[in-house]
Amino acid sequence: MSIIFECEYQGRRYAGRGIPATGDSLTLYPVTDGQLRAALVAGGGPGNLSAAVPEGSEPIEVELGDAGLKFLPPLLPTASNNSLINGFMGTHRSKFDRAPEPDEEFTAPNYYIKGFGSWLRLPDEPLTTQPDPVWLLEEPEVVLVYANDDRGVPHYAGYTFGNDLNDIGLHLKNPWAWTPYAKLCETSIAPWLFLDAPPEKVTGTVTVERDGGTAWQGGFSCGADSLFHRIPDMAEYLFSHPLLRQPGLVNYLFLGADKATYHDGFRIENGDRMVLDVSSHGVVLANQVRYGDSISK
Protein backbone atom coordinates (compact mmCIF):
# COMPACT_ATOMS: atom_id res chain seq x y z
CA MET A 1 0.00 0.00 0.00
CA SER A 2 1.19 3.54 -0.76
CA ILE A 3 1.52 6.05 2.08
CA ILE A 4 2.49 9.71 1.88
CA PHE A 5 2.84 12.49 4.44
CA GLU A 6 3.45 16.23 4.60
CA CYS A 7 5.52 18.19 7.09
CA GLU A 8 7.19 21.51 7.73
CA TYR A 9 10.95 21.88 8.13
CA GLN A 10 12.77 25.17 8.68
CA GLY A 11 9.84 27.18 7.39
CA ARG A 12 9.22 25.13 4.24
CA ARG A 13 6.63 22.52 3.39
CA TYR A 14 7.74 19.05 2.28
CA ALA A 15 6.23 15.68 1.39
CA GLY A 16 7.55 12.18 1.84
CA ARG A 17 6.65 8.51 1.53
CA GLY A 18 5.95 5.73 4.00
CA ILE A 19 5.83 5.63 7.81
CA PRO A 20 9.29 6.31 9.25
CA ALA A 21 10.55 4.15 12.11
CA THR A 22 12.57 5.31 15.10
CA GLY A 23 16.11 6.09 14.02
CA ASP A 24 15.19 6.57 10.36
CA SER A 25 16.15 9.52 8.23
CA LEU A 26 13.45 10.99 6.01
CA THR A 27 13.75 11.86 2.35
CA LEU A 28 11.68 15.01 1.94
CA TYR A 29 10.59 16.69 -1.31
CA PRO A 30 9.70 20.40 -1.40
CA VAL A 31 6.02 21.08 -2.12
CA THR A 32 3.81 24.12 -1.89
CA ASP A 33 0.64 24.53 0.15
CA GLY A 34 -2.09 22.90 -1.95
CA GLN A 35 0.23 21.18 -4.44
CA LEU A 36 -0.86 17.67 -3.49
CA ARG A 37 -4.53 18.65 -3.38
CA ALA A 38 -4.18 20.03 -6.91
CA ALA A 39 -2.61 16.77 -8.08
CA LEU A 40 -5.45 14.80 -6.53
CA VAL A 41 -8.27 16.77 -8.13
CA ALA A 42 -6.49 16.95 -11.49
CA GLY A 43 -6.22 13.19 -11.67
CA GLY A 44 -9.42 12.32 -9.85
CA GLY A 45 -7.89 9.79 -7.47
CA PRO A 46 -5.26 8.99 -4.82
CA GLY A 47 -2.80 7.60 -7.37
CA ASN A 48 -1.95 11.10 -8.52
CA LEU A 49 -0.93 12.05 -4.98
CA SER A 50 1.80 9.43 -4.96
CA ALA A 51 3.05 10.53 -8.35
CA ALA A 52 3.19 14.18 -7.25
CA VAL A 53 5.49 13.68 -4.25
CA PRO A 54 8.90 13.34 -5.97
CA GLU A 55 8.39 16.21 -8.43
CA GLY A 56 10.13 19.58 -8.06
CA SER A 57 13.40 20.52 -6.40
CA GLU A 58 16.06 18.17 -5.09
CA PRO A 59 15.11 16.25 -1.93
CA ILE A 60 16.69 16.75 1.48
CA GLU A 61 17.49 14.22 4.22
CA VAL A 62 16.24 14.92 7.77
CA GLU A 63 16.53 12.79 10.90
CA LEU A 64 13.20 11.72 12.36
CA GLY A 65 13.94 13.31 15.75
CA ASP A 66 15.07 16.67 14.36
CA ALA A 67 13.58 19.45 16.49
CA GLY A 68 12.78 21.52 13.41
CA LEU A 69 10.57 18.82 11.90
CA LYS A 70 6.79 19.15 12.31
CA PHE A 71 4.33 16.75 10.67
CA LEU A 72 1.00 18.03 9.30
CA PRO A 73 -2.49 16.54 9.00
CA PRO A 74 -2.89 15.07 5.50
CA LEU A 75 -3.41 17.78 2.83
CA LEU A 76 -3.98 20.47 5.49
CA PRO A 77 -4.32 23.87 3.76
CA THR A 78 -2.31 26.01 6.19
CA ALA A 79 -2.61 29.23 4.19
CA SER A 80 -6.40 29.34 3.91
CA ASN A 81 -7.54 27.07 6.79
CA ASN A 82 -10.22 25.88 4.35
CA SER A 83 -10.71 22.55 6.09
CA LEU A 84 -13.23 20.85 8.34
CA ILE A 85 -13.24 18.18 11.06
CA ASN A 86 -16.54 16.31 11.12
CA GLY A 87 -17.90 12.81 11.49
CA PHE A 88 -20.58 10.28 12.30
CA MET A 89 -21.79 8.80 15.58
CA GLY A 90 -23.32 5.42 16.41
CA THR A 91 -22.04 3.72 13.25
CA HIS A 92 -20.67 0.44 14.67
CA ARG A 93 -22.51 -2.88 14.73
CA SER A 94 -21.63 -3.27 18.42
CA LYS A 95 -24.10 -0.44 19.13
CA PHE A 96 -27.05 -2.17 17.42
CA ASP A 97 -29.09 -5.13 18.57
CA ARG A 98 -29.23 -6.64 15.07
CA ALA A 99 -27.22 -7.06 11.90
CA PRO A 100 -28.04 -4.93 8.82
CA GLU A 101 -30.03 -6.57 6.06
CA PRO A 102 -28.12 -6.91 2.75
CA ASP A 103 -30.47 -4.57 0.87
CA GLU A 104 -31.56 -2.46 3.82
CA GLU A 105 -32.55 1.11 3.00
CA PHE A 106 -29.93 3.58 4.18
CA THR A 107 -30.71 5.67 7.25
CA ALA A 108 -28.13 8.36 7.91
CA PRO A 109 -26.39 8.13 11.31
CA ASN A 110 -26.03 11.10 13.64
CA TYR A 111 -23.50 13.67 12.47
CA TYR A 112 -21.37 16.39 14.06
CA ILE A 113 -19.02 19.19 13.05
CA LYS A 114 -15.98 19.42 15.30
CA GLY A 115 -14.19 22.46 13.92
CA PHE A 116 -11.46 23.63 11.57
CA GLY A 117 -8.73 21.33 10.33
CA SER A 118 -6.15 23.58 11.99
CA TRP A 119 -7.56 22.39 15.34
CA LEU A 120 -6.24 18.87 14.72
CA ARG A 121 -3.36 17.69 16.87
CA LEU A 122 -0.57 15.31 15.86
CA PRO A 123 0.97 12.32 17.67
CA ASP A 124 2.62 13.19 21.02
CA GLU A 125 0.85 16.57 21.24
CA PRO A 126 -1.48 17.04 24.25
CA LEU A 127 -5.24 17.05 23.75
CA THR A 128 -7.00 19.81 25.69
CA THR A 129 -10.50 19.29 27.06
CA GLN A 130 -12.99 21.33 29.02
CA PRO A 131 -11.81 22.31 32.54
CA ASP A 132 -14.25 19.91 34.22
CA PRO A 133 -15.28 17.06 31.88
CA VAL A 134 -17.93 14.65 33.17
CA TRP A 135 -16.54 11.42 31.66
CA LEU A 136 -14.01 11.43 28.84
CA LEU A 137 -13.96 8.83 26.07
CA GLU A 138 -11.21 8.12 23.56
CA GLU A 139 -12.42 7.04 20.12
CA PRO A 140 -10.07 5.29 17.67
CA GLU A 141 -11.49 5.93 14.21
CA VAL A 142 -10.81 5.65 10.51
CA VAL A 143 -10.60 9.15 9.03
CA LEU A 144 -11.43 9.60 5.34
CA VAL A 145 -9.81 12.59 3.65
CA TYR A 146 -11.57 14.40 0.80
CA ALA A 147 -10.51 17.49 -1.16
CA ASN A 148 -12.92 19.52 -3.27
CA ASP A 149 -11.87 20.82 -6.65
CA ASP A 150 -12.47 24.37 -7.86
CA ARG A 151 -16.05 23.47 -8.79
CA GLY A 152 -16.73 21.99 -5.36
CA VAL A 153 -16.68 18.33 -6.43
CA PRO A 154 -15.27 16.13 -3.60
CA HIS A 155 -12.34 13.87 -4.48
CA TYR A 156 -11.39 11.00 -2.17
CA ALA A 157 -7.70 11.23 -1.26
CA GLY A 158 -7.25 8.28 1.09
CA TYR A 159 -7.56 7.50 4.77
CA THR A 160 -5.73 7.79 8.05
CA PHE A 161 -6.57 7.30 11.74
CA GLY A 162 -7.62 9.62 14.54
CA ASN A 163 -8.71 9.86 18.17
CA ASP A 164 -11.95 11.80 18.57
CA LEU A 165 -11.62 12.51 22.29
CA ASN A 166 -14.95 13.69 23.70
CA ASP A 167 -16.98 14.05 26.89
CA ILE A 168 -19.47 11.20 26.63
CA GLY A 169 -20.69 11.93 30.16
CA LEU A 170 -21.83 15.39 29.11
CA HIS A 171 -23.40 13.96 25.96
CA LEU A 172 -25.44 11.43 27.94
CA LYS A 173 -26.81 14.11 30.27
CA ASN A 174 -28.65 15.63 27.32
CA PRO A 175 -28.08 13.74 24.04
CA TRP A 176 -30.45 15.97 22.08
CA ALA A 177 -28.75 19.24 22.95
CA TRP A 178 -25.33 18.87 24.58
CA THR A 179 -23.49 16.65 22.09
CA PRO A 180 -21.85 19.65 20.34
CA TYR A 181 -20.43 20.74 23.70
CA ALA A 182 -19.24 17.20 24.42
CA LYS A 183 -17.31 17.20 21.14
CA LEU A 184 -15.35 20.35 22.04
CA CYS A 185 -12.24 18.43 23.03
CA GLU A 186 -9.15 18.48 20.82
CA THR A 187 -8.82 15.67 18.30
CA SER A 188 -5.64 13.96 17.14
CA ILE A 189 -4.84 12.56 13.73
CA ALA A 190 -2.00 10.56 12.22
CA PRO A 191 -0.10 12.37 9.44
CA TRP A 192 0.19 9.22 7.31
CA LEU A 193 -2.23 9.21 4.36
CA PHE A 194 -2.98 5.71 3.02
CA LEU A 195 -3.67 6.00 -0.72
CA ASP A 196 -6.16 3.15 -0.86
CA ALA A 197 -9.90 2.55 -0.63
CA PRO A 198 -11.36 2.80 2.90
CA PRO A 199 -10.10 -0.21 4.86
CA GLU A 200 -12.29 -3.26 5.39
CA LYS A 201 -10.52 -4.50 8.52
CA VAL A 202 -8.80 -2.35 11.14
CA THR A 203 -7.81 -3.69 14.54
CA GLY A 204 -5.68 -2.48 17.40
CA THR A 205 -5.31 -1.82 21.10
CA VAL A 206 -5.97 1.20 23.32
CA THR A 207 -3.69 1.60 26.33
CA VAL A 208 -4.28 4.32 28.93
CA GLU A 209 -1.10 5.08 30.83
CA ARG A 210 -1.16 6.72 34.27
CA ASP A 211 1.82 7.50 36.50
CA GLY A 212 4.11 5.50 34.25
CA GLY A 213 2.02 2.33 34.25
CA THR A 214 -0.88 0.79 32.36
CA ALA A 215 -4.21 1.82 33.90
CA TRP A 216 -6.46 0.29 31.22
CA GLN A 217 -6.05 -1.71 28.04
CA GLY A 218 -8.49 -3.08 25.51
CA GLY A 219 -8.89 -3.94 21.85
CA PHE A 220 -10.85 -2.12 19.16
CA SER A 221 -11.98 -2.54 15.56
CA CYS A 222 -13.03 0.29 13.26
CA GLY A 223 -12.85 -0.95 9.68
CA ALA A 224 -15.78 -1.27 7.30
CA ASP A 225 -16.39 -4.81 8.53
CA SER A 226 -17.23 -3.38 11.98
CA LEU A 227 -19.69 -0.76 10.73
CA PHE A 228 -23.45 -1.10 10.60
CA HIS A 229 -23.62 1.55 7.88
CA ARG A 230 -22.02 1.31 4.44
CA ILE A 231 -19.25 3.85 3.86
CA PRO A 232 -20.31 4.80 0.29
CA ASP A 233 -23.85 5.51 1.54
CA MET A 234 -22.58 7.74 4.35
CA ALA A 235 -20.25 9.69 2.07
CA GLU A 236 -22.82 10.11 -0.69
CA TYR A 237 -25.44 11.37 1.75
CA LEU A 238 -23.04 13.77 3.45
CA PHE A 239 -21.81 15.35 0.22
CA SER A 240 -25.37 15.81 -1.01
CA HIS A 241 -25.29 18.93 1.19
CA PRO A 242 -23.97 21.87 -0.84
CA LEU A 243 -22.25 23.54 2.14
CA LEU A 244 -19.75 20.66 2.20
CA ARG A 245 -18.98 21.18 -1.47
CA GLN A 246 -17.21 24.51 -1.09
CA PRO A 247 -14.39 24.89 -3.65
CA GLY A 248 -11.01 23.94 -2.20
CA LEU A 249 -12.37 22.50 1.05
CA VAL A 250 -10.39 19.64 2.65
CA ASN A 251 -12.69 17.39 4.67
CA TYR A 252 -11.55 15.11 7.53
CA LEU A 253 -14.43 12.67 7.95
CA PHE A 254 -14.37 10.49 11.09
CA LEU A 255 -16.33 7.24 10.67
CA GLY A 256 -17.17 6.54 14.33
CA ALA A 257 -15.80 4.26 17.03
CA ASP A 258 -16.42 0.96 18.75
CA LYS A 259 -17.00 0.61 22.49
CA ALA A 260 -13.98 1.48 24.64
CA THR A 261 -12.92 2.70 28.12
CA TYR A 262 -16.26 4.24 29.11
CA HIS A 263 -18.18 1.06 28.29
CA ASP A 264 -15.80 -0.81 30.61
CA GLY A 265 -16.46 1.65 33.45
CA PHE A 266 -13.00 3.26 33.26
CA ARG A 267 -12.53 7.03 33.64
CA ILE A 268 -9.79 8.88 31.76
CA GLU A 269 -8.23 11.56 33.98
CA ASN A 270 -6.15 14.70 33.59
CA GLY A 271 -2.58 13.74 32.67
CA ASP A 272 -3.41 10.26 31.34
CA ARG A 273 -1.66 9.24 28.13
CA MET A 274 -3.81 7.50 25.52
CA VAL A 275 -1.91 5.18 23.19
CA LEU A 276 -3.84 3.96 20.15
CA ASP A 277 -1.89 1.17 18.49
CA VAL A 278 -3.50 0.49 15.12
CA SER A 279 -1.53 -2.72 14.80
CA SER A 280 -3.21 -3.81 11.56
CA HIS A 281 -1.73 -0.77 9.81
CA GLY A 282 1.49 -0.04 11.73
CA VAL A 283 0.24 3.27 13.13
CA VAL A 284 0.64 4.46 16.73
CA LEU A 285 -1.19 7.58 17.89
CA ALA A 286 -0.33 8.69 21.44
CA ASN A 287 -1.56 11.84 23.20
CA GLN A 288 -1.74 13.08 26.77
CA VAL A 289 -5.02 14.43 28.16
CA ARG A 290 -4.85 17.97 29.49
CA TYR A 291 -7.79 19.65 31.24
CA GLY A 292 -8.18 23.22 29.97
CA ASP A 293 -8.14 26.36 32.08
CA SER A 294 -11.28 28.17 33.18
CA ILE A 295 -11.94 31.72 31.99
CA SER A 296 -10.31 34.22 34.36
CA LYS A 297 -12.81 36.43 36.14
N, C-alpha and C positions, 0 to 999 in steps of 0.2 A: 504494500500500500504506500502511496505517496503522501508525504507530510511536509508542509512548509511552515515557516514562522516569520514574523517581523519583529524588529527590535530597533532601539535607538542606541547609538554609540558615538560619544563625543559630538553631540549635536546633530548627527546625521541619521537618517533612516536607512535600514538595511533589511535584507531578506535572506533566509537560509533554508536548508533542507534537513529533514529528520529531527529526531529528539536527541539532543546531546546528553551524554552520560557524564558523571562526575569525572573530572580530570581531562575531559575532551577540550580540544580547541575547535572553534567554530569558523567555518568559511562563510563570510558575509558578503553579499552583493549589494551595492548601492541602489536604492530605489527612491522614488519620490512618493509623497503622500498621495494615495489614490491610484498609483501605477498598477498595482495588482488588481484592484477593483476594475479598472479600465480593461485590463486583459481578460478578466472573467466575462464581462458583459459583451466584449467584442466577439469572443468565441462562443459564448452561450453555455459554458460548462467549466467544471473544475480543472479539466485538463490544461486549459490555457494558463491557469495560475502557475502550474508547475513549469511550463515552458517559459514563463515570463521572468522567473527568478534569476537565471544566470545572465540575462541581457544587461548591457550597459558597461559601466567602468570596470576596471580590474578589481577583483575581490580582495578582501583583507582577512587576516587571521587574528582571532581574538580568543583569549582563554575564557572558559565558561565562568570562572569566578571573578573576572575583571570588574572592578567597582564601577567603571563607567558604562557597563552594559545593562540595559533595561529592556526586557521583553515587553511586547505590546499585545493586547487582545487582537485576534485575527481580523485583518482588514480595517482596523480602527481608523476612522478619518480624524486625525488630530487637529487639522486646520479648521474644519467646519463644525466638528462635533455633531455631524448629521448621522446619528446612530441611536439605536433604541434597544434597551433590555426589556424583554417581555416573555410571557410564557403561559403554560397551561397548568391547571391543577386537577387532581383527582383522575389522572389518566391511566393509572396502573391497575392491572387485573386483581392485584391483592386487595384493592379497595372496593371491589364489587363482589356480590354474592352469587355471581353466575359468570359463565363464559360468553363472549359475544357470538351471535349467530353468524355464519359465513356471509350471508347477504343482508345483514342487519342494516337498516337505514341509519345514516350517520346523525348523531346528536352531538353538537359541539360541547366540549368540556368547558368548565369555568376558565376564565382568562384574566390576566393581570398585566399591567404595565409597571415596570420597576423603576425605570429612569433612563438617563442618557448612557450611552456606551462608555463615556469617559468616567462614569462611576464604577466601572468594573475594576476589581483588584486582581493581582497576579499571584502566583504561588509565593508563599513565605511573607506576603504582606498581611498586616492585621485586618480583620473585618470588624468594623465599628457598628454597634447596635444602639438601640435606645438606652437611656440611662438606667431604666428599671424594667427590663423585659420580664414577661410573665413566665414563659417557658420556651426556650429557644430550640430550634430544630434545624439540623443540617440536612441538606437535600442534594445528594449526588445525582446529576442529571446529564443527559445528552443535550448538547446545545447545537442547533442548526444555525448556520450562518448564511444569510442571503444579502445580496447587494442589488439595488435597483439601478437600472440604466437611466439614461437621460430622459426617457419617456415614462419612467416609473415602473417598468416591467421588472419584477423580481427575478434574480438569477441565483440559483443555489450554488454556493461556493464549496461547501463541505461541512464537516462537523468537528466539534471538540467537546470538552467536558467542563462542567461548572458545579459550584456549590451555592445553591440559592438559600443561604441562611435566612431564617425568618422566625417570627415570634408566633408559633402555633397556639400558644396559650392565649394570646390576645385575640387571635383569629376566632378561637372557639368560644370566647365570651360573647361575640356578636358576629357570626359568620356573614350575615347579610350586609354589614356596614363597616366592620373594622378590619377586614382583610387588607385593604390598601395600606393601613397603618402597620399591620403585622409584617408586610413586605419591605418596610423601610429599614432594612438592615443591608449592609454592604454585601455584595455578591462577588465571588471569585470565579475566575475562568482560566483554563490552561491556554497558553499561547500557541499550542500546536494545532494546526488546521489539517485534518485528515481529508484528502481530496477523493473521497469515495461517497457512495450512496449512504444514507443514514444506516447505522449498524443494526443488524438483526439481534445480535447477542452481545451484551456488555455485562460483565460481572466484576466484583471487587469487594474490598473490605473498608469499612470505616473504623478508625481507631481514634478515640478521644483521649488525649494525654493530659494528665494533671499532676503537677509537682514532680515531673520527671518520670512518671510511671503511667501505665495503661489503666485508665478509669473505666473504659467501656470499649467493646469491640464487637462488630457484627458485620455480616455480609450484606450485599445489595445487588440488585440487577436493574438495569434501566434501558436495555435495548428494545427494539421493536417487538421482540418475542415476549416481553413483559408488559406491554401496553394493552389496554382494553380497546383503545381507539387506534385507527389506522393513520399513520403519519401523513400520507398524501391527502387524506380527507381533512385533517387538521390544518395543513398548510394551505390547501385550496380555499377552505372556508375563511381562514384568517386574511389571506390576501385578496379576498373579494371586497374587503373594505378599502375604499380609495385612500383614506388617510395613511395607510401603510404602504402606499405605492407612490410616495413622494420621490421625485428624481434624486438619485444619488444616495438615498438612505441605505445604511448598513443595519441589518436586523439580526439581533442575537436572540434566537427563539429557544427557550428552555422547555423541554418536553415533559417535565414532571418527574416525581421521585417515588420510590417504593417506601415501605415503612422502615423506620430507623430508630434512633435513640428514644424519642418521645414515646413511641409505641411499646418500648421495653421498660418505660417508667424511669428513664435516666434523664437527669437535668444537666444541660451544658451550662457552665458557669464562667464568669469573667476570668480571663487568663487561660482557659482551656485551649489546647491546640488540637484542631480537627485535621486528621490525615486521611484523605480519600485516595486509596490505592486502587486505581482502575487497572487491575492486574491483567485483564483480557487485552488491554491496549498499551500497556507499558507507560501509563501516565500516573504521576503522583501529584496531588494537589493538597498542599498543607497550608493552613492559616490559623492564626491565633485569634480568639474572640476578645474583643475589647469593648467594654461598656462605654458609651459616649458620655460626655459631660452635660449637665443640665444648663439651661440658659441662666446666666448671671443676672441677679435682680439688681 
